[in-house]
Amino acid sequence: MTELSGFLLLRVANMWQRRMRKLLKPFGLTITQYLLLSGLKTLQEASGQEASDASVSQAALARHCRTDP
């Protein structure tokens, strides 16, 4: 059961990645770029400031999105 579950999880993850790539292609974005932009928006909204006034460091964004700084 465990091996089958892992295989199914891998298939679903691959399907999700293909769909995301297809959806993001017209915007010229990768999945990682989308993740970072989404994380930036979340952090800016959490600060209660306007997007143009909110300052988010690269390190804070990387921590929030769990990526490398």
Secondary structure by P-SEA (a helix, b strand, c coil): caaaaaaaaaaaaaaaaaaaaaaaccccccaaaaaaaaaaaaaaaaaccccccccccaaaaaaaacccc
